[in-house]
Amino acid sequence: GRKRERKKSKSEMEMESGLISVDRWKSGSQAYFLTHMHSDHTRGLSAGWSHGPLFCSRTTASLFPSRFPGFDLSLLRVLPLSSSWQSLSLRSPSSGSPLLLHFIAIHAHHCPGSVMFIFRGDFGCFLYTGDFRWECDDAAVEEARTTLLAAVNDFPVDILYLDNTYCNPIYSFPSRLLAANLIAHLILSHPSHDIVIGVDSLGKEDLLLHLSRTLNIKIWVWPERLRTMHLLGFQDVFTTDTSLTRVRAVPRYSFSIQTLEGLNLMCPTIGIMPSGLPWLKTPFKGDANLSASLLTANNGRKPAAQQRELLLLQGAVHMFHENMYSVNYSDHSCYEEIGEFINLVKPKSMKGIVVSSSCYVDPLYYFGRVCGVSQPPELLLLRPDSREQFRAVRIKSYSTKDETINSKKEKWRKGDGRSSLRRNKKRRARIQVKCAKIAEVD
């Protein structure tokens, strides 16, 4: 059962400024926590960064030499993925009194090394997911789910900081395995074509490994990506020799209709973008037959499961050009999975960590009932505008100064919000929790 705890005052329910920071790298904190190595979570980190000890997973730590050459590796504190709470001795910046922080890192199944953090102390219990994909029926997630359940049963979560990237009923994704099979089917359907797949500098490794095993081929990657693959322990699957394979994983930023048209002047080529969001606004045409034929070949499925997968896969492939496909392969949880996660955690309150360029969906709008919120907030344009909200959560923007946020909000108030928002890139709310003496982490 859940442990009895004395009722906390409002001031105790927010972590004091000046203790720790999560995915936020400005000076002023006494310890720092990194959920994963994607660039929107490391903006502000550099080879010369030295503001304090940095806690992360072992896999994330292994990527520092390639991402930040010259980084002082003695600052890194590697966290185990286990059910054992770690402890950190702190000192309150305001009163100077000692404070003990307890925390656990749990596998987020987003990209290699990604974790979520649970923090607890006199302030209460916070869960910060970072980016995550917990598929409902994925056996690999079960261990992480068990660890989380044990933690929240003993210490109920006061505030859940949630990856709300796809916190909207319009987003319903197939499992990554089904989407990977669909991509393999696309490739097999074009035996005379070269294939280019748009990926980031980290992530989609499971997809590429699955394609390599299924198609019995090597996958081309660019040199920097190959170094990352080697650091992750993938030695024999990837190559930088284009003569060895017709399948290439290319940087997402280089993936475009113009590039594909140029490639097709030399050799028949199709492009595949694995992403939860449609890559372009208007599809060229649909191709539901690909989904149906894939499932027809899968004779081991029960009819009910097959029907559900067919419904998911019918909208999972989009054709934007005669040579370009987008497939709903997502490393973020979709709406149904987010609902499962929230019902598992049962937080007292929650806040989304993602603010998109056009619409921020507060998870309380759809799932507030889990937290006892009877009247949902507004659906659109929910941006933290009050100083009170900034006490616990700060908006992390791509600008170098926080003042930029206020100027952009002022533009919105004056009627220039729509164009301003279109220019903005994704911004993420980060806990600005801020710590002094570091306990040893096993």
C-alpha positions as CSV (number, residue, x, y, z in Angstrom):
1,G,0.0,0.0,0.0
2,R,1.0,3.7,-0.2
3,K,2.9,4.9,2.8
4,R,1.1,7.4,5.1
5,E,2.7,10.9,4.9
6,R,1.9,14.1,6.7
7,K,0.1,16.6,4.7
8,K,2.5,19.0,3.0
9,S,2.1,22.7,2.6
10,K,2.1,24.3,-0.8
11,S,5.7,25.6,-0.3
12,E,6.9,22.0,0.3
13,M,5.4,20.8,-2.9
14,E,7.8,22.6,-5.1
15,M,11.5,22.0,-5.2
16,E,13.5,25.0,-4.0
17,S,15.3,27.0,-6.7
18,G,19.1,26.4,-6.4
19,L,19.1,22.6,-5.9
20,I,19.3,20.6,-9.1
21,S,18.6,21.1,-12.8
22,V,17.2,18.5,-15.3
23,D,18.1,19.0,-19.0
24,R,19.0,22.6,-18.2
25,W,22.6,23.7,-18.3
26,K,22.9,27.2,-17.0
27,S,25.0,27.9,-13.9
28,G,23.4,28.2,-10.5
29,S,22.5,24.6,-9.7
30,Q,24.6,22.3,-7.6
31,A,24.0,19.1,-9.6
32,Y,22.7,18.4,-13.1
33,F,20.7,15.5,-14.5
34,L,20.5,14.5,-18.2
35,T,17.7,12.3,-19.5
36,H,19.3,11.6,-22.9
37,M,21.7,12.9,-25.5
38,H,19.3,14.5,-28.0
39,S,20.3,18.1,-28.9
40,D,17.2,19.7,-27.6
41,H,18.0,18.3,-24.2
42,T,21.7,19.2,-24.3
43,R,21.5,22.8,-25.6
44,G,23.9,24.8,-23.4
45,L,26.3,21.8,-22.8
46,S,29.7,22.2,-24.3
47,A,33.2,20.8,-24.1
48,G,34.1,23.5,-21.6
49,W,30.9,23.2,-19.4
50,S,31.9,22.7,-15.7
51,H,29.0,24.0,-13.6
52,G,28.7,20.8,-11.4
53,P,28.4,17.0,-11.3
54,L,26.3,15.6,-14.1
55,F,24.1,12.5,-13.6
56,C,23.2,10.3,-16.5
57,S,22.9,6.7,-17.7
58,R,26.0,4.6,-18.6
59,T,25.1,4.7,-22.3
60,T,24.7,8.4,-22.3
61,A,28.0,8.9,-20.5
62,S,29.7,6.7,-23.2
63,L,28.6,9.2,-25.9
64,F,30.2,12.3,-24.3
65,P,33.7,11.9,-25.9
66,S,32.2,11.9,-29.4
67,R,29.5,14.6,-28.8
68,F,31.6,16.9,-26.6
69,P,35.3,16.3,-27.3
70,G,37.4,17.6,-24.4
71,F,34.5,17.4,-21.9
72,D,35.8,16.8,-18.4
73,L,34.6,13.2,-17.9
74,S,35.3,13.4,-14.1
75,L,32.1,15.5,-13.9
76,L,30.0,12.5,-15.0
77,R,28.1,10.4,-12.4
78,V,26.9,7.2,-14.0
79,L,23.5,6.0,-12.6
80,P,22.4,2.4,-12.6
81,L,19.0,1.4,-13.9
82,S,17.7,-0.4,-10.8
83,S,15.0,-0.2,-8.1
84,S,17.5,1.1,-5.5
85,W,17.2,4.7,-4.5
86,Q,20.3,6.8,-4.8
87,S,20.9,9.6,-2.2
88,L,22.4,13.1,-2.6
89,S,23.4,15.4,0.2
90,L,22.2,18.9,-0.4
91,R,22.1,22.2,1.4
92,S,19.2,24.6,1.1
93,P,20.4,27.8,-0.7
94,S,17.9,29.9,1.3
95,S,18.4,28.6,4.8
96,G,21.7,26.7,4.6
97,S,20.1,23.7,6.3
98,P,21.0,20.2,5.1
99,L,18.6,18.5,2.7
100,L,18.6,14.9,1.4
101,L,17.5,14.1,-2.1
102,H,16.6,10.6,-3.2
103,F,16.3,9.6,-6.8
104,I,16.0,6.7,-9.3
105,A,16.7,6.5,-13.0
106,I,14.3,4.3,-15.0
107,H,14.6,3.2,-18.7
108,A,12.6,5.6,-20.9
109,H,12.8,3.4,-24.1
110,H,13.1,6.5,-26.2
111,C,16.7,6.3,-27.6
112,P,19.9,4.6,-26.4
113,G,20.7,5.8,-22.9
114,S,17.4,7.6,-22.3
115,V,16.0,7.6,-18.7
116,M,13.3,9.2,-16.6
117,F,14.0,10.4,-13.1
118,I,12.0,10.2,-9.9
119,F,13.0,12.7,-7.2
120,R,11.8,12.7,-3.6
121,G,12.6,14.6,-0.5
122,D,10.9,17.0,2.0
123,F,9.4,18.8,-1.0
124,G,7.4,15.7,-2.1
125,C,7.9,13.4,-5.0
126,F,8.4,14.4,-8.7
127,L,8.6,12.2,-11.8
128,Y,10.3,13.7,-14.8
129,T,9.9,11.5,-17.9
130,G,12.1,13.3,-20.4
131,D,11.1,11.8,-23.8
132,F,9.8,8.3,-23.6
133,R,7.9,5.5,-25.4
134,W,6.3,2.9,-23.2
135,E,4.4,0.6,-25.6
136,C,1.5,-1.0,-23.8
137,D,2.3,-4.6,-24.7
138,D,6.1,-4.4,-25.0
139,A,7.9,-7.0,-22.8
140,A,11.0,-4.8,-22.8
141,V,9.1,-2.1,-20.9
142,E,7.9,-4.5,-18.2
143,E,11.0,-4.2,-16.0
144,A,10.9,-0.5,-16.1
145,R,7.1,-0.5,-15.4
146,T,7.7,-2.8,-12.4
147,T,10.4,-0.5,-11.0
148,L,8.1,2.6,-11.4
149,L,5.2,0.9,-9.8
150,A,7.2,-0.1,-6.7
151,A,8.5,3.5,-6.4
152,V,5.1,5.2,-6.7
153,N,3.4,2.8,-4.5
154,D,5.7,3.8,-1.7
155,F,6.0,7.4,-2.6
156,P,3.0,8.8,-4.5
157,V,3.9,11.3,-7.2
158,D,3.0,14.9,-6.4
159,I,3.9,16.3,-9.9
160,L,4.4,14.4,-13.1
161,Y,6.5,16.3,-15.7
162,L,5.2,14.4,-18.8
163,D,6.4,14.0,-22.4
164,N,3.2,15.3,-24.0
165,T,4.5,15.3,-27.6
166,Y,1.6,13.3,-28.8
167,C,-0.9,14.0,-26.1
168,N,-3.9,14.1,-28.4
169,P,-6.4,11.4,-29.5
170,I,-5.6,12.0,-33.2
171,Y,-2.2,10.2,-32.6
172,S,-2.5,6.4,-32.5
173,F,0.7,4.6,-33.6
174,P,1.4,1.0,-34.3
175,S,4.2,-0.6,-32.3
176,R,7.7,0.1,-33.4
177,L,8.1,-3.5,-34.4
178,L,5.0,-3.4,-36.7
179,A,6.2,-0.1,-38.2
180,A,9.6,-1.5,-38.8
181,N,8.1,-4.5,-40.6
182,L,6.1,-2.0,-42.7
183,I,9.3,-0.2,-43.6
184,A,11.0,-3.5,-44.5
185,H,8.0,-4.3,-46.7
186,L,8.3,-1.0,-48.5
187,I,11.9,-1.7,-49.2
188,L,11.1,-5.2,-50.5
189,S,8.4,-3.7,-52.7
190,H,11.1,-1.7,-54.5
191,P,13.8,-4.3,-55.3
192,S,15.4,-2.2,-58.0
193,H,15.5,1.0,-56.0
194,D,18.1,2.5,-53.7
195,I,16.6,3.4,-50.3
196,V,17.3,6.5,-48.2
197,I,15.9,6.7,-44.6
198,G,15.9,10.0,-42.7
199,V,17.2,9.7,-39.1
200,D,18.7,11.9,-36.4
201,S,22.2,11.6,-35.1
202,L,20.9,9.4,-32.3
203,G,17.8,7.2,-32.2
204,K,16.1,4.6,-34.5
205,E,18.9,2.2,-33.9
206,D,16.4,-0.7,-33.3
207,L,14.7,0.1,-36.6
208,L,18.0,0.0,-38.5
209,L,19.1,-3.2,-36.8
210,H,15.7,-4.8,-37.6
211,L,16.0,-3.8,-41.2
212,S,19.5,-5.2,-41.4
213,R,18.5,-8.6,-39.9
214,T,15.2,-8.9,-41.9
215,L,16.7,-7.9,-45.2
216,N,20.1,-9.5,-44.5
217,I,22.0,-6.4,-45.6
218,K,24.3,-3.8,-44.1
219,I,23.1,-0.2,-43.6
220,W,25.1,2.8,-44.8
221,V,25.5,5.7,-42.4
222,W,27.5,8.9,-42.5
223,P,30.9,8.8,-40.7
224,E,29.8,10.6,-37.5
225,R,26.9,8.3,-37.2
226,L,29.1,5.3,-37.7
227,R,31.3,6.5,-34.7
228,T,28.1,6.7,-32.6
229,M,27.1,3.2,-33.7
230,H,30.5,1.8,-32.7
231,L,30.3,3.5,-29.3
232,L,26.9,1.8,-28.8
233,G,28.4,-1.5,-29.6
234,F,27.2,-2.1,-33.1
235,Q,30.3,-3.0,-35.0
236,D,29.4,-5.2,-38.0
237,V,25.9,-3.9,-39.2
238,F,26.8,-0.5,-40.5
239,T,29.2,0.8,-43.1
240,T,30.3,4.0,-44.9
241,D,30.9,2.1,-48.2
242,T,28.0,2.8,-50.5
243,S,29.0,-0.1,-52.8
244,L,28.0,-2.6,-50.1
245,T,24.3,-1.8,-49.7
246,R,21.4,-0.1,-51.4
247,V,19.9,1.1,-48.0
248,R,21.3,4.3,-46.6
249,A,20.4,6.1,-43.3
250,V,20.9,9.8,-44.0
251,P,20.7,12.9,-41.7
252,R,17.1,14.0,-41.4
253,Y,18.1,17.6,-42.4
254,S,19.3,16.3,-45.8
255,F,16.0,14.5,-46.5
256,S,13.9,16.4,-49.1
257,I,11.9,16.1,-52.3
258,Q,14.7,18.0,-54.1
259,T,17.3,15.6,-52.9
260,L,15.3,12.6,-54.0
261,E,14.6,14.1,-57.4
262,G,18.3,14.6,-57.8
263,L,19.1,11.0,-56.7
264,N,16.5,9.6,-59.2
265,L,18.4,11.3,-62.1
266,M,21.2,8.9,-61.3
267,C,19.4,5.8,-59.9
268,P,15.8,4.9,-59.0
269,T,15.5,5.9,-55.3
270,I,12.8,6.1,-52.7
271,G,12.9,8.0,-49.4
272,I,11.4,6.8,-46.1
273,M,10.9,9.1,-43.2
274,P,10.1,7.2,-39.9
275,S,8.3,9.7,-37.7
276,G,5.2,10.1,-35.6
277,L,4.2,13.3,-37.4
278,P,3.4,13.4,-41.1
279,W,6.5,14.8,-42.7
280,L,4.6,17.0,-45.1
281,K,1.2,18.6,-44.8
282,T,-0.5,17.2,-48.0
283,P,0.0,13.5,-49.0
284,F,0.7,12.7,-52.6
285,K,-1.7,9.7,-52.4
286,G,-2.5,6.9,-49.9
287,D,-1.2,3.4,-50.1
288,A,-3.3,1.3,-47.7
289,N,-2.6,-1.9,-49.7
290,L,0.9,-2.0,-48.2
291,S,-0.6,-2.2,-44.7
292,A,-3.1,-4.8,-45.7
293,S,-0.6,-7.0,-47.5
294,L,1.8,-6.9,-44.6
295,L,-0.9,-8.1,-42.2
296,T,-2.2,-10.7,-44.6
297,A,1.3,-12.3,-44.6
298,N,1.3,-12.4,-40.8
299,N,-0.8,-15.5,-40.4
300,G,0.0,-16.0,-36.7
301,R,-2.2,-13.1,-35.6
302,K,-5.5,-13.7,-33.9
303,P,-8.4,-12.0,-35.8
304,A,-9.1,-9.4,-33.1
305,A,-5.4,-8.5,-32.9
306,Q,-5.1,-8.4,-36.6
307,Q,-8.1,-6.1,-37.0
308,R,-6.7,-3.7,-34.5
309,E,-3.3,-3.7,-36.1
310,L,-4.9,-3.1,-39.5
311,L,-6.7,-0.1,-38.3
312,L,-3.5,1.3,-36.9
313,L,-1.5,0.5,-40.0
314,Q,-4.0,1.9,-42.5
315,G,-3.0,5.3,-41.4
316,A,0.7,4.5,-40.7
317,V,2.1,5.0,-44.2
318,H,1.8,8.2,-46.2
319,M,3.0,8.9,-49.7
320,F,4.0,12.5,-50.2
321,H,5.6,12.1,-53.6
322,E,6.0,9.4,-56.1
323,N,9.3,8.5,-54.4
324,M,8.7,9.6,-50.8
325,Y,7.0,7.8,-47.9
326,S,6.4,8.7,-44.3
327,V,5.8,5.9,-41.8
328,N,4.5,6.3,-38.3
329,Y,7.5,4.9,-36.5
330,S,7.6,6.9,-33.3
331,D,10.0,7.0,-30.3
332,H,7.4,9.0,-28.3
333,S,4.4,7.5,-26.7
334,C,1.1,8.1,-28.5
335,Y,-2.1,9.2,-26.8
336,E,-3.3,5.7,-25.7
337,E,0.2,4.9,-24.2
338,I,0.3,8.3,-22.4
339,G,-3.1,7.5,-20.9
340,E,-1.9,4.1,-19.7
341,F,1.2,5.7,-18.2
342,I,-0.8,8.4,-16.3
343,N,-3.2,5.9,-15.0
344,L,-0.2,3.8,-13.8
345,V,1.4,6.8,-12.0
346,K,-1.8,8.5,-10.7
347,P,0.0,11.8,-10.0
348,K,-1.6,14.5,-7.9
349,S,-0.7,17.0,-10.6
350,M,1.1,17.1,-13.9
351,K,2.6,19.4,-16.4
352,G,3.6,18.8,-20.1
353,I,7.3,19.4,-20.9
354,V,6.7,20.0,-24.6
355,V,5.6,23.3,-26.0
356,S,5.2,23.0,-29.8
357,S,5.4,25.7,-32.4
358,S,1.7,25.8,-32.9
359,C,-0.2,24.2,-30.1
360,Y,0.6,23.1,-26.6
361,V,-1.8,20.5,-25.2
362,D,-1.9,20.5,-21.4
363,P,-2.2,16.8,-20.4
364,L,-4.7,18.0,-17.8
365,Y,-7.1,18.7,-20.6
366,Y,-7.5,15.0,-21.5
367,F,-6.3,13.3,-18.3
368,G,-7.1,15.8,-15.5
369,R,-9.7,13.5,-14.0
370,V,-6.8,11.2,-12.9
371,C,-5.5,14.1,-10.8
372,G,-9.0,15.0,-9.6
373,V,-9.3,18.1,-12.0
374,S,-13.0,18.4,-12.8
375,Q,-12.8,21.4,-15.1
376,P,-10.2,20.9,-17.8
377,P,-8.0,23.8,-18.8
378,E,-8.2,25.4,-22.3
379,L,-6.9,23.1,-25.0
380,L,-4.9,25.5,-27.1
381,L,-2.1,27.9,-26.5
382,L,-1.5,26.8,-22.9
383,R,1.8,28.5,-22.2
384,P,3.2,29.2,-18.8
385,D,2.6,33.0,-18.5
386,S,2.6,33.5,-14.7
387,R,5.6,34.0,-12.5
388,E,4.1,31.4,-10.1
389,Q,4.4,28.7,-12.8
390,F,8.0,29.7,-13.5
391,R,8.9,28.9,-9.9
392,A,9.0,25.1,-10.6
393,V,9.1,24.9,-14.3
394,R,11.1,27.1,-16.7
395,I,10.7,27.3,-20.5
396,K,13.9,26.2,-22.2
397,S,14.2,28.1,-25.4
398,Y,16.8,28.0,-28.2
399,S,17.7,31.6,-27.5
400,T,20.7,32.5,-25.3
401,K,18.6,34.6,-22.9
402,D,15.5,33.8,-21.0
403,E,14.3,37.4,-21.7
404,T,13.5,36.2,-25.3
405,I,10.6,34.3,-23.9
406,N,9.0,37.4,-22.6
407,S,9.5,39.3,-25.8
408,K,7.8,36.5,-27.8
409,K,4.9,36.4,-25.4
410,E,4.6,40.1,-25.8
411,K,4.4,39.7,-29.6
412,W,1.6,37.2,-29.1
413,R,-0.4,39.6,-27.0
414,K,0.0,42.3,-29.6
415,G,-1.4,40.1,-32.4
416,D,1.8,38.8,-33.9
417,G,1.6,35.5,-32.2
418,R,0.7,33.3,-35.1
419,S,3.7,34.2,-37.3
420,S,6.0,34.3,-34.3
421,L,4.9,30.8,-33.2
422,R,5.4,29.4,-36.7
423,R,9.0,30.6,-36.5
424,N,9.6,29.1,-33.1
425,K,11.2,25.7,-32.8
426,K,9.9,23.2,-30.2
427,R,10.5,24.4,-26.7
428,R,10.5,22.2,-23.7
429,A,9.6,22.9,-20.1
430,R,12.4,21.9,-17.8
431,I,12.4,21.5,-14.1
432,Q,14.7,24.1,-12.8
433,V,15.4,22.3,-9.6
434,K,18.7,23.4,-8.3
435,C,22.3,20.7,-5.1
436,A,25.9,20.8,-2.8
437,K,27.7,17.8,-1.6
438,I,27.6,14.7,-3.9
439,A,27.1,11.3,-2.5
440,E,28.8,8.4,-4.2
441,V,26.7,6.7,-6.9
442,D,27.4,3.0,-7.3
